[in-house]
Amino acid sequence: MGKCFRSLVLGMSVSTAMCASFGCRETAGSFVIAAHEGWISCVAFSPDGKSVVSGGDDGRLILRDAEQGKELWMRREPGKGVTSVAFSPDGTRIASGSWGGMIRLWQSATGRELWSRRGHDEAVVSIGFSPDGQSLVSGSHDDTLRVWTADDGDELLSLTPGEDYDVTSVAFSPDGNRIVSGDGENRIKIWDSAGGELLSTLTGHEGAVTAVAWSPDGRHLASGSWDRTVRIWDTRGGKSLLTLAGHTGDITGVAYSHDGTTLVSSSEDHSLKVWDARSGKEKVTLRGHTDRVTAVAFSPDGKRVVSASRASLQVWPLP
């Protein structure tokens, strides 16, 4: 594994034999994990950055060590692929959504299932915790977003952003007072998380909005779209501040660094791009995947990015 792995883990030395035993391989400047038997739909770093959870079309939910790639535990979604994952803010729980509309909560240390609910009529393609860890928000192909209690899965809210258009992405704001959703009607909507009141609608994308992410201070939003652009928005006035162009394929994911200065996007053009979130200037393009990149996440310290594609995860060290 050698040079690329040592650069990833800041000097840690691991043998090629160890890498092979964990199902990983090296590629220029990054660490690759052979993680699933098909497309990987979703990926997330744990809050301490020590582990990565992923879900795929093979129906497996897998927790791995983020530095060595070692599988810690694996669970299967009966008959359906795993389409969304999220860690709780304290790292003790993992939420997952499936093609079959199921939402499950897991104990992250052991993989023990805590509860499950058929939360939607179709695939749960986006899921996230509130900042206090007390609630979950989910978005689905059934055209709804829903809010649940994290303790037992009781439904608190059900909202319909539009008719016959999938809810593609959802996220709580950093203060927990708002929820953002992206949909297949090219729109971004911001909702009051307590009562479900629609606060604003952001328009400007010329294709379905596939991904949304809050800046850490809650003042900005990043969105990715089938129009192959990433946009940064002012959440107070609803104004589009920057349009980041450069990808040649649809955008599949966006994520902010912990300090809000950097943004990463993933695309069907097989690449990731790292951007200066304040100026919109492209910092670097990360290439290594041989097929479309389906999801991306920042490590909590902002020093690594994990991306997903067909069968493999790739972890990239950043300057």
C-alpha positions, 0 to 999 in steps of 0.5 A: 500500500506504501506511499499513498496510504502513509500520506493518507494517515499522516505517517502511519505505516501499513504493509501491502499484505495488511492492505490486501487482507482488508480488501483495499488497494492503492491508487495515486494519492488515495486509499481504495477499499473494495467495499460492496458487491455492486453500486455503493449508494451512500457513505458517511464519516463518523463524528470522530473520523475513525470509521466510515459507514456505507450502504449499497445495492447489494443490501449491505450496510458496512462499518469500516475502520477509516484508516485501515479499511478493516470491516468492523461489522456488516448488516443486510437489508432484507431483499432491498438495497441500502440507499442512505446513511447518517451518523448521530452527532455523538457517533453512537447510532447510525440511521439507514434508509432502503429502497423498500422505504424502511428506516432503521436505527443501529447501535454503531459500536455493535451493529445491533438494530435499535428499531425499524419503521416502514417510513415511506412508500418508496426509496428513502434516498436521504436521511439525517439527524438533527444537531441534538440527535433527538430527531431524524429527517428523511426524504423519499421517492414517494415525494415526501420528507418526514421527521421522526423521533430518533428514540423510537421512530415516531413520526412528527411531520410529513411534508410534500414539497411538490406533486410527482417529484422525488424529494432527493435530499434533506438536511437539518440546519446546524441550529436545528431550526430549519430543514432544507430539501432538494427535489426533482422540480429543480427547487430547494425549499427551506422549512421550519423544523418544528411546525413544517412551515415553508419558509422559502423556495430557492430557484435557479437550477435548470435540472433536478437538485440531487444534493444539498448541504448547510455550511457549518454556520447555517448562513449558506447552502450548497446544492448540486444538480443534474444541470452539472453545476453546484450553487452556493446560496445565502439562506437569509435572502435566498439569493444564489451567490455563486455558480460552480461549473466544471463538471461534465456530468450530473452532480451526485453529492456535495459536502462542506468542510468542518470550517466552511471554507471548502466544498467538495462535489461528486459527479457522474463524470467519474471525478470529485472537485474541491472548491474554495467555498468563499470564492467558488474557485476550483482547488483541485480535481480528484480522479481515480474512480473508473465509473460515476461517483455516487456519494461523497463526505468530508472527514470531521477534521477536513483532512480527508474526503471519502467517495463512493462508486461501483463496489469501492470506496476511495479515501482522499487526503487533502492538503 
